Amino acid sequence: MYELARSLSPLEVYNLLPKTNCGKCGEANCLSFATRLVNLEVEIEECPPLVEEVKHRENYFKLKDLLKPPVKEVLITRGGKAVRIGGEYVLYRHEFTYRRPTAIAIDISDSMTPESIIDRVKQIESLSYPYIGKELKLDLIAVRSVTGDPESFRKAVRVVLDNSSLPIVLCSLNPDVLKAGLSEMPGDKPLIYAATVDNWSRMAELALAYDCPLVVSAPNNPVALKSLVKTLLECGLKDLVLDPGCMGGEGLYDTIVNFTMLRKAVFRANDSLLGFPLLGAPISVWLEKGRALDRKWEECYLAGMLIVRFADVLIMHSLDGWVLLPLLILRDNIYTDPRKPVSVKPGLYKIGTPDENSPVMFTSNFALTYYTVSSDIQAAKVDAYLIVVDTEGLSVTSAVAGRKLTADKVAEAIKESGIENQVKHRYLIIPGRASKLSGEIEEATGWKVLVGPLDSSEIPKFLSENWYGKRLWEAGR
């Protein structure tokens, strides 16, 4: 379980803050900031005086130690971009919340032509899927050494750097090859893959010299993995990522067990040596011969299993939408904070270019409801006003049942929206699932209520028959 929530009080954190109530963090006072720190809603670095002023330096490090997660957070950086992996406080999401979504990297090999690399980079960068008000995207590019030639690897890295702003994973078991790639990235912190029982000494030297996070790999051998971690920590390395091996087919069972047991060892056995992010490489399925379609399918389900089984970063090959989109949505759903309903800001939204005669509707501020309704209206090319009522993130049905959507709330939303000054009629179209409130809404608002369809996909037909067909805005003036 998340120990901070049970044993650490906001007052303990407050005592280590500057206590100036300067407001630079965006909070009204330091105690409010301390409360949000304990709830993992803000970062320590959001308190400028604590970070910047020398007199607070000791307390800054005390707080960092006090609030550090069981799974260390590791940063992979490129220019101004950073991908954060790890940093988890709980084994299971329902115990508190997950913090850092599984980062997904797509590979590029140094055997590809510059033109092919550029084309693949463009595909990686352009993959974007709108989902409940967010854009789901890929996070990293993994440059793999296939040729084993340092110069070929360096050139491939250069092409990627010139055509992408995404942080990078450098993949080779040859330290000389990796050094060539690292020479192109001064000041950045790519993830180096990987230190093994055979090359760990030189890999440690590289990671220390370039100050980069290092993957530790011991496929299907947790004992060797832990031993390597201990050795590398003694060498002075701090930012490690663990690769316990990733196998499909007959090795799938061992893969899932290894990931699960490594993460359980951290939270159930307090094994700090294993308290680092986990890396999965579903790309390994492409080592097997067979149809490309079969490999893509296997890579997809293996990646999905690893997202569920605690993987913090994945390296993949497939760029097909049917492979990646389910994974992006799965990741988003798992890493949504269960303490907070997914909601949108209440208020008045314009769909298209509505005027004084356009229909007025309302819905709840549950994100899925809002984006479904607004998308259906947009798809029908209907100009309308949509009032979003604050239902505390609940759907219309749940909000009505739980009295989070009431006639008084609708009346308040209408008043605050200023819609009465934007239309000449007084007709309000309400969701079909809020029909039981129609009479109360008319009394509370003074507007004539039209009960809309149960499903927002029927809104275009409803408007055609009941709004535009009857020209209600003229009668409603």
C-alpha positions as CSV (number, residue, x, y, z in Angstrom):
1,M,0.0,0.0,0.0
2,Y,1.0,3.6,-0.4
3,E,2.6,4.4,2.9
4,L,2.7,8.2,2.5
5,A,-1.1,8.5,2.5
6,R,-1.3,6.6,5.8
7,S,1.8,7.7,7.8
8,L,2.9,11.1,6.4
9,S,0.8,14.1,7.4
10,P,0.7,17.3,5.4
11,L,2.0,19.1,8.5
12,E,5.2,17.1,8.4
13,V,5.8,18.2,4.8
14,Y,4.7,21.7,5.6
15,N,7.4,22.0,8.3
16,L,10.1,21.4,5.6
17,L,8.6,24.0,3.2
18,P,9.7,27.7,3.1
19,K,6.4,28.6,4.9
20,T,6.3,32.0,3.1
21,N,2.9,31.5,1.4
22,C,4.4,33.2,-1.6
23,G,1.9,31.6,-4.0
24,K,4.6,30.9,-6.7
25,C,3.5,27.2,-6.7
26,G,0.0,28.3,-7.6
27,E,-1.5,27.4,-4.2
28,A,-3.0,29.8,-1.7
29,N,-0.5,28.8,1.0
30,C,2.3,26.3,1.8
31,L,0.0,24.0,3.8
32,S,-2.2,23.6,0.7
33,F,0.9,22.8,-1.3
34,A,2.0,20.3,1.3
35,T,-1.4,18.5,1.2
36,R,-1.2,18.2,-2.6
37,L,2.4,16.9,-2.3
38,V,1.2,14.1,0.0
39,N,-1.6,13.3,-2.4
40,L,0.9,13.2,-5.3
41,E,-0.9,16.0,-7.2
42,V,2.1,18.2,-7.5
43,E,5.9,17.9,-7.7
44,I,8.4,19.2,-5.2
45,E,10.0,21.2,-8.0
46,E,6.9,23.3,-8.3
47,C,8.0,25.2,-5.2
48,P,10.6,27.7,-6.7
49,P,12.0,29.0,-3.3
50,L,12.6,25.4,-2.1
51,V,14.5,24.6,-5.3
52,E,16.3,27.8,-6.0
53,E,17.2,29.3,-2.6
54,V,20.4,27.9,-0.9
55,K,19.0,28.3,2.6
56,H,16.2,25.7,1.7
57,R,18.6,23.2,0.0
58,E,18.8,20.9,3.0
59,N,15.1,20.7,3.4
60,Y,14.7,20.1,-0.3
61,F,16.8,17.0,-0.2
62,K,15.0,15.9,3.0
63,L,11.7,16.2,1.2
64,K,13.0,14.3,-1.8
65,D,14.0,11.5,0.4
66,L,10.8,11.6,2.4
67,L,8.6,11.4,-0.7
68,K,10.7,9.1,-2.9
69,P,8.7,6.3,-4.4
70,P,9.6,2.6,-4.0
71,V,10.2,2.4,-7.8
72,K,12.7,5.0,-8.7
73,E,11.7,7.6,-11.3
74,V,14.1,7.7,-14.3
75,L,14.2,10.5,-16.9
76,I,15.0,10.0,-20.6
77,T,15.6,13.5,-22.0
78,R,16.1,15.1,-25.4
79,G,16.5,18.9,-25.6
80,G,13.5,20.3,-23.7
81,K,11.5,17.0,-23.8
82,A,11.6,14.4,-21.0
83,V,9.9,11.0,-20.7
84,R,9.5,9.9,-17.1
85,I,9.3,6.2,-16.3
86,G,8.9,4.5,-13.0
87,G,8.1,6.6,-10.0
88,E,5.3,4.3,-8.8
89,Y,4.1,4.2,-5.2
90,V,1.7,1.3,-5.4
91,L,1.6,-2.2,-6.8
92,Y,-2.0,-2.0,-7.9
93,R,-3.8,1.0,-9.3
94,H,-6.8,0.8,-6.9
95,E,-4.5,1.2,-3.9
96,F,-3.9,4.8,-4.8
97,T,-3.0,5.7,-8.4
98,Y,-0.4,5.0,-11.0
99,R,1.7,8.0,-12.0
100,R,3.8,7.5,-15.1
101,P,2.2,5.9,-18.1
102,T,4.1,3.1,-19.9
103,A,6.4,4.8,-22.5
104,I,6.2,3.2,-25.9
105,A,9.2,3.3,-28.2
106,I,9.2,2.3,-31.9
107,D,12.4,1.0,-33.4
108,I,14.6,2.2,-36.3
109,S,17.6,0.2,-37.4
110,D,21.0,1.4,-38.6
111,S,20.7,-0.9,-41.7
112,M,17.9,1.3,-43.1
113,T,18.7,4.0,-45.7
114,P,18.4,7.6,-44.6
115,E,15.3,8.0,-46.7
116,S,13.7,5.0,-45.0
117,I,14.6,6.3,-41.6
118,I,13.1,9.7,-42.3
119,D,9.9,8.1,-43.6
120,R,9.6,5.9,-40.5
121,V,10.3,8.8,-38.2
122,K,7.5,10.8,-39.8
123,Q,5.1,7.9,-39.3
124,I,6.1,7.7,-35.6
125,E,5.8,11.4,-35.0
126,S,2.5,11.7,-36.9
127,L,0.7,8.9,-35.1
128,S,-1.9,10.6,-33.0
129,Y,-5.3,9.6,-31.8
130,P,-7.8,12.0,-30.2
131,Y,-9.4,10.3,-27.2
132,I,-11.6,12.0,-24.5
133,G,-10.0,15.4,-25.0
134,K,-6.4,14.1,-25.2
135,E,-4.0,13.2,-28.0
136,L,-2.6,9.7,-27.6
137,K,0.9,9.5,-29.0
138,L,4.1,7.5,-29.1
139,D,6.9,8.5,-26.7
140,L,10.3,7.4,-27.9
141,I,12.4,6.2,-30.8
142,A,14.7,3.2,-30.3
143,V,17.7,3.2,-32.6
144,R,18.9,-0.4,-32.9
145,S,22.3,-1.5,-34.1
146,V,21.8,-4.3,-36.7
147,T,25.1,-3.8,-38.6
148,G,27.3,-3.8,-35.5
149,D,29.2,-0.9,-37.1
150,P,29.8,2.2,-35.0
151,E,29.9,4.5,-37.9
152,S,26.6,3.2,-39.4
153,F,25.0,3.5,-36.0
154,R,26.2,7.1,-35.5
155,K,24.9,8.1,-38.9
156,A,21.5,6.5,-38.2
157,V,21.3,8.4,-34.9
158,R,22.2,11.6,-36.6
159,V,19.4,11.2,-39.2
160,V,16.9,10.5,-36.4
161,L,18.1,13.6,-34.4
162,D,17.7,15.8,-37.5
163,N,14.2,14.7,-38.1
164,S,12.6,14.1,-34.7
165,S,12.4,15.8,-31.4
166,L,11.4,12.6,-29.4
167,P,13.8,11.2,-26.7
168,I,15.8,8.2,-27.8
169,V,16.7,4.7,-26.7
170,L,20.1,3.6,-28.0
171,C,20.2,-0.2,-28.5
172,S,23.3,-2.3,-28.8
173,L,25.3,-4.8,-26.7
174,N,28.5,-3.4,-28.1
175,P,29.8,-0.4,-26.0
176,D,31.8,0.9,-29.0
177,V,28.6,1.2,-31.1
178,L,26.8,2.9,-28.3
179,K,29.6,5.3,-27.7
180,A,29.4,6.4,-31.4
181,G,25.7,7.1,-31.0
182,L,26.2,8.9,-27.7
183,S,28.8,11.2,-29.3
184,E,25.9,12.7,-31.4
185,M,23.9,13.5,-28.3
186,P,25.9,15.8,-25.9
187,G,23.7,17.2,-23.2
188,D,20.9,14.7,-23.8
189,K,20.1,11.6,-21.7
190,P,19.1,8.8,-24.0
191,L,18.3,5.4,-22.4
192,I,21.3,3.0,-23.1
193,Y,20.4,-0.6,-23.8
194,A,21.9,-2.7,-22.4
195,A,24.3,-4.0,-19.7
196,T,24.6,-7.7,-19.4
197,V,26.8,-10.2,-17.5
198,D,29.3,-10.0,-20.4
199,N,29.6,-6.2,-20.9
200,W,28.5,-4.6,-17.7
201,S,31.9,-3.0,-16.8
202,R,32.2,-1.0,-20.1
203,M,28.5,-0.2,-20.1
204,A,28.8,1.2,-16.6
205,E,31.7,3.4,-17.8
206,L,29.7,4.7,-20.7
207,A,26.6,5.5,-18.5
208,L,28.8,7.3,-16.0
209,A,30.7,9.2,-18.6
210,Y,27.6,10.4,-20.5
211,D,25.4,10.6,-17.4
212,C,22.7,8.5,-19.0
213,P,20.2,5.9,-17.6
214,L,21.2,2.3,-18.3
215,V,19.2,-0.8,-19.0
216,V,20.3,-3.9,-17.1
217,S,19.4,-7.1,-19.0
218,A,19.4,-10.7,-17.8
219,P,16.7,-12.6,-19.8
220,N,14.7,-15.0,-17.6
221,N,17.2,-14.9,-14.8
222,P,16.0,-12.7,-11.9
223,V,18.9,-13.8,-9.7
224,A,21.5,-12.6,-12.3
225,L,19.5,-9.4,-12.8
226,K,19.6,-8.5,-9.1
227,S,23.3,-9.3,-8.9
228,L,24.0,-7.0,-11.9
229,V,22.0,-4.2,-10.3
230,K,24.0,-4.5,-7.0
231,T,27.3,-4.4,-8.9
232,L,26.3,-1.4,-11.0
233,L,25.0,0.5,-8.0
234,E,28.4,-0.1,-6.3
235,C,30.0,1.4,-9.5
236,G,28.2,4.6,-8.8
237,L,25.2,4.3,-11.2
238,K,21.9,5.5,-9.9
239,D,19.5,5.5,-12.9
240,L,18.8,1.9,-13.9
241,V,16.1,0.2,-15.9
242,L,15.5,-3.5,-15.5
243,D,15.0,-5.9,-18.5
244,P,14.0,-9.4,-17.2
245,G,13.5,-10.6,-20.8
246,C,10.5,-10.7,-23.1
247,M,9.4,-13.9,-24.8
248,G,6.3,-14.8,-26.6
249,G,5.0,-18.3,-27.4
250,E,6.1,-20.9,-24.9
251,G,8.1,-18.2,-23.0
252,L,5.1,-16.0,-22.4
253,Y,4.3,-17.6,-19.0
254,D,7.9,-16.9,-17.7
255,T,7.8,-13.4,-19.1
256,I,4.6,-12.4,-17.2
257,V,5.8,-14.2,-14.0
258,N,9.1,-12.4,-14.0
259,F,7.6,-9.0,-14.5
260,T,5.1,-9.6,-11.8
261,M,7.5,-11.1,-9.2
262,L,10.0,-8.3,-9.7
263,R,7.5,-5.6,-9.0
264,K,6.0,-7.6,-6.1
265,A,9.4,-8.0,-4.6
266,V,9.6,-4.2,-4.3
267,F,6.2,-3.6,-2.8
268,R,5.7,-6.8,-0.8
269,A,9.2,-7.7,0.2
270,N,10.7,-4.2,0.3
271,D,13.5,-5.2,-2.0
272,S,15.1,-1.9,-2.9
273,L,17.6,-3.5,-5.2
274,L,14.8,-4.1,-7.6
275,G,13.1,-0.8,-7.2
276,F,13.7,0.4,-10.7
277,P,11.5,0.8,-13.9
278,L,10.9,-2.4,-15.9
279,L,11.5,-2.6,-19.7
280,G,9.7,-4.9,-22.0
281,A,10.7,-5.7,-25.6
282,P,7.7,-7.1,-27.4
283,I,9.8,-6.5,-30.5
284,S,11.5,-9.8,-29.7
285,V,8.7,-11.7,-31.4
286,W,10.1,-10.6,-34.7
287,L,13.1,-12.9,-34.1
288,E,10.7,-15.8,-34.9
289,K,10.0,-16.7,-38.5
290,G,6.5,-16.6,-39.8
291,R,3.9,-14.4,-41.4
292,A,4.2,-10.7,-40.6
293,L,0.6,-10.6,-39.6
294,D,1.1,-13.3,-36.9
295,R,4.1,-11.4,-35.6
296,K,2.1,-8.2,-35.3
297,W,-0.7,-9.9,-33.5
298,E,1.7,-11.5,-31.1
299,E,3.5,-8.3,-30.5
300,C,0.2,-6.5,-29.8
301,Y,-1.0,-8.9,-27.2
302,L,2.4,-9.3,-25.5
303,A,2.6,-5.5,-25.2
304,G,-0.9,-5.3,-23.8
305,M,0.0,-7.9,-21.2
306,L,3.1,-6.1,-20.2
307,I,1.3,-2.8,-19.8
308,V,-1.0,-4.5,-17.4
309,R,1.9,-6.3,-15.7
310,F,3.9,-3.3,-14.6
311,A,6.1,-2.6,-17.6
312,D,7.3,1.1,-17.5
313,V,8.7,1.2,-21.0
314,L,8.2,-0.9,-24.2
315,I,10.2,-1.3,-27.3
316,M,8.1,-2.3,-30.3
317,H,8.4,-2.6,-34.1
318,S,4.8,-2.5,-35.5
319,L,3.5,0.8,-36.6
320,D,0.0,-0.4,-37.7
321,G,-2.9,1.5,-36.2
322,W,-4.7,-1.7,-35.2
323,V,-1.7,-2.7,-33.2
324,L,-0.9,0.6,-31.5
325,L,-4.3,2.2,-30.9
326,P,-5.7,-0.4,-28.6
327,L,-2.4,-0.2,-26.6
328,L,-2.5,3.6,-26.3
329,I,-6.1,3.4,-25.1
330,L,-5.4,0.6,-22.7
331,R,-2.5,2.6,-21.3
332,D,-4.6,5.7,-20.9
333,N,-7.3,3.9,-19.1
334,I,-5.0,2.2,-16.7
335,Y,-3.0,5.4,-15.9
336,T,-6.1,7.6,-15.3
337,D,-6.3,8.6,-11.7
338,P,-9.1,6.5,-10.1
339,R,-9.6,9.2,-7.5
340,K,-10.7,11.7,-10.0
341,P,-13.5,11.3,-12.5
342,V,-12.5,12.1,-16.1
343,S,-14.2,15.4,-16.6
344,V,-14.3,18.6,-18.6
345,K,-14.6,22.2,-17.5
346,P,-18.3,23.2,-17.0
347,G,-19.5,26.1,-19.1
348,L,-20.9,27.1,-22.5
349,Y,-19.4,25.5,-25.5
350,K,-20.0,26.6,-29.1
351,I,-20.3,23.8,-31.7
352,G,-19.7,25.2,-35.1
353,T,-20.8,28.8,-35.5
354,P,-24.1,29.2,-33.7
355,D,-26.2,32.3,-33.8
356,E,-29.2,33.8,-32.0
357,N,-31.5,31.1,-33.5
358,S,-29.4,28.1,-32.8
359,P,-30.6,25.3,-30.5
360,V,-29.4,25.1,-26.9
361,M,-28.6,21.8,-25.3
362,F,-27.0,20.7,-22.1
363,T,-25.1,17.6,-20.9
364,S,-22.9,16.5,-18.0
365,N,-19.2,17.2,-17.6
366,F,-18.2,13.5,-17.7
367,A,-15.6,13.6,-20.3
368,L,-16.8,10.6,-22.3
369,T,-20.3,12.0,-22.4
370,Y,-19.2,15.5,-23.5
371,Y,-16.9,14.3,-26.2
372,T,-19.4,11.8,-27.5
373,V,-22.2,14.4,-27.6
374,S,-20.1,17.2,-29.1
375,S,-18.6,14.8,-31.7
376,D,-22.0,13.7,-32.8
377,I,-23.2,17.3,-33.2
378,Q,-20.0,18.2,-35.1
379,A,-20.3,15.2,-37.4
380,A,-23.8,16.3,-38.3
381,K,-22.6,19.8,-39.1
382,V,-25.1,21.3,-36.7
383,D,-24.4,24.8,-35.2
384,A,-25.5,24.7,-31.6
385,Y,-24.8,25.8,-28.0
386,L,-23.9,23.1,-25.6
387,I,-24.0,23.9,-21.8
388,V,-21.9,21.6,-19.7
389,V,-23.3,21.3,-16.2
390,D,-21.0,20.4,-13.3
391,T,-22.0,16.9,-12.3
392,E,-18.7,16.2,-10.6
393,G,-17.6,14.0,-13.5
394,L,-20.6,11.7,-13.5
395,S,-22.6,10.7,-16.6
396,V,-26.1,12.0,-17.1
397,T,-27.8,8.8,-15.8
398,S,-25.6,8.5,-12.7
399,A,-25.8,12.2,-12.0
400,V,-29.6,12.2,-12.1
401,A,-29.7,9.1,-9.9
402,G,-27.2,10.6,-7.4
403,R,-28.8,14.1,-7.4
404,K,-25.6,15.6,-8.9
405,L,-27.8,16.8,-11.8
406,T,-30.8,18.8,-10.6
407,A,-33.1,21.5,-12.0
408,D,-31.4,24.0,-9.8
409,K,-28.0,23.1,-11.1
410,V,-29.2,23.4,-14.7
411,A,-30.7,26.8,-13.8
412,E,-27.4,27.9,-12.3
413,A,-25.5,26.7,-15.4
414,I,-27.8,28.6,-17.7
415,K,-27.4,31.8,-15.7
416,E,-23.6,31.5,-15.5
417,S,-23.2,30.7,-19.2
418,G,-24.8,33.9,-20.3
419,I,-26.7,32.0,-23.0
420,E,-29.8,34.2,-22.4
421,N,-27.9,37.1,-24.0
422,Q,-26.9,35.1,-27.0
423,V,-30.2,33.6,-28.2
424,K,-33.6,35.1,-28.7
425,H,-35.6,31.9,-28.0
426,R,-36.1,30.1,-24.7
427,Y,-36.1,26.5,-25.7
428,L,-33.7,24.0,-23.9
429,I,-33.1,20.5,-25.3
430,I,-32.3,18.2,-22.4
431,P,-30.8,14.7,-22.6
432,G,-33.3,11.9,-22.9
433,R,-31.8,10.3,-19.8
434,A,-32.7,13.4,-17.8
435,S,-36.4,13.4,-18.9
436,K,-37.7,13.0,-15.3
437,L,-36.3,16.4,-14.6
438,S,-38.1,18.2,-17.4
439,G,-40.9,19.7,-15.4
440,E,-38.6,20.8,-12.6
441,I,-36.2,22.4,-15.1
442,E,-39.0,24.4,-16.7
443,E,-40.1,25.7,-13.3
444,A,-36.5,26.5,-12.2
445,T,-35.4,28.2,-15.5
446,G,-38.5,29.5,-17.2
447,W,-37.3,27.9,-20.4
448,K,-39.5,25.5,-22.4
449,V,-38.0,22.0,-22.3
450,L,-37.7,19.6,-25.2
451,V,-36.7,16.1,-24.2
452,G,-34.0,15.0,-26.6
453,P,-33.1,11.4,-27.6
454,L,-31.6,8.8,-25.3
455,D,-28.5,8.5,-27.6
456,S,-26.6,11.5,-28.9
457,S,-26.2,9.8,-32.3
458,E,-29.9,10.6,-32.8
459,I,-29.5,14.4,-32.2
460,P,-29.2,15.3,-35.9
461,K,-32.5,13.5,-36.7
462,F,-34.1,15.0,-33.6
463,L,-33.1,18.5,-34.5
464,S,-34.3,18.1,-38.1
465,E,-37.7,17.0,-37.0
466,N,-38.2,19.0,-33.9
467,W,-36.2,22.2,-34.3
468,Y,-35.5,23.1,-37.9
469,G,-38.7,21.3,-39.2
470,K,-40.9,23.3,-36.8
471,R,-38.8,26.5,-36.7
472,L,-39.2,26.5,-33.0
473,W,-36.9,29.5,-32.5
474,E,-39.5,31.7,-34.1
475,A,-42.2,30.5,-31.7
476,G,-39.9,30.7,-28.8
477,R,-39.1,34.4,-29.0
